[in-house]
Amino acid sequence: MDKRYLKRTILKKEIMSDHLGETRQLQVYLPPEYDGSQSYPVIYLQDGDDYFNMGRLATQANRLILDGHAHPFAAVAIPVDKKKRTSEYAPHGERNPLYLRFFTEELVPMVEREFPVAASVDDRVLGGSSLGGTVSLHLALNHPDRFRQILSQSGAFLPPTLEAIRRVESLEGLKIYQTVGKSESDVPTHMGSLNLLARNREVCRALQEKNARVLYSEQEGGHTWGFWQKDLPQALLTFFGK
């Protein structure tokens, strides 16, 4: 592999959340030869540590940018305590309202103040896999004036998500890249076995009925980082491609 792809700028930043009552340590990827006076489009990633480690996001982003396939962009990795993950990411979770407030009222404003990222809704993408895709979509449903671009890989969509979509009058401004593995019809979770293939089909139809722009695909793969890592370049090019 070209050594250019391996050189990357990843900065660390702590954020104390009053809403969550704890400190989170973020990682922020900046594009090759970034200029601090510029403002770059940005993707915020749930399960951020996993995206950087198992998704190899920084290396894949460098390759896309340096090969001329993508415009330079930034990425923010948001970590989560696995013990609190369902509580924060699932729409029925006890800490979910607190996490949504942390994200919109504390996290995004801090990143936009301290890093060279754009503050425009059209330059802001939210992404995640499984429940990370779920919470990203709910942020957009709750705050359409702030979040209109979603990357969802194998979204673990539950009935409250369909209900939330159906309550919205229109999702004409929403763009979502939605993928799911063809082998995800029986995914074991602590909530029981979930047919994520069927659930993603339902969510896709519901979003289209509300006039969202849905880039939906079913691919060979299961509920694994092997699938999501392979799919990530195309997902990133959907939002940042030239």
Phi, psi and omega in degrees: 000139177303130183296340179300324183292332184277340178280122183213153178254113177234116180258149179249144182211131176270142174228126177269122182257121174290326182292318181271343180070034181199170179256137175243142177255112181273159167239135182237117176272131175244144188290163179304137177055039181295151179247118183297345179271353180268167174238119185257145170300155190218146172243130176261126187245121170291159186050042191302322179300320179293322179295322180285323184273303184272331177277346180054044187300314185298316179295318180292322178295315177304315181299313181297319182288312184290332176278358176082015181270337183230148170291149176303137179213163178252163177218138179245119178266118182255113182283161176218142173286118185303330180290337181254002190300308180297320180298326182270324188268326183285140183298338178265003185290147183298323183265002183301313178300324179292320180294319179297322179290318175304314184296312186278323187265337184242307187294300185299314178301320180295315180298318182289335176284321194253352180229156183282066179241151182287148180257008181277141178300331181283348180251014186240120180241141174247137182219157176180164176248150179056235179294340175295325174291324180297308183292328177296316178295320180294327175299320179290323178294323182280331185227065182296341178282347184244331184226119182228001182232122187232136172249115182236117176251117179053048182307130178273075186276132182247167181310322179300334179291315177298320179297319181293321178297316184290338178283339183280137182291316181208145175237037185301329182273357186272135174238127181226130171266114188234114177237155177208148180279144180293343180265012185262039179271351180210076185263117179287131177221171177290349175265007184103180180285132181239135173270085184288335177297310179295320182294322178292325176297318179296315180295319177302312180297318181296319179295318180295324178296335178264013174071024172287154175269107185251120175259088190255139174209145173252126187234162175294128180150171180237197184273067187220160176290337174301316178292312185293322178297318180295325183279342189300317180303315179295323178298315180294321180294334178301325184257330187239004184291154178274000000 
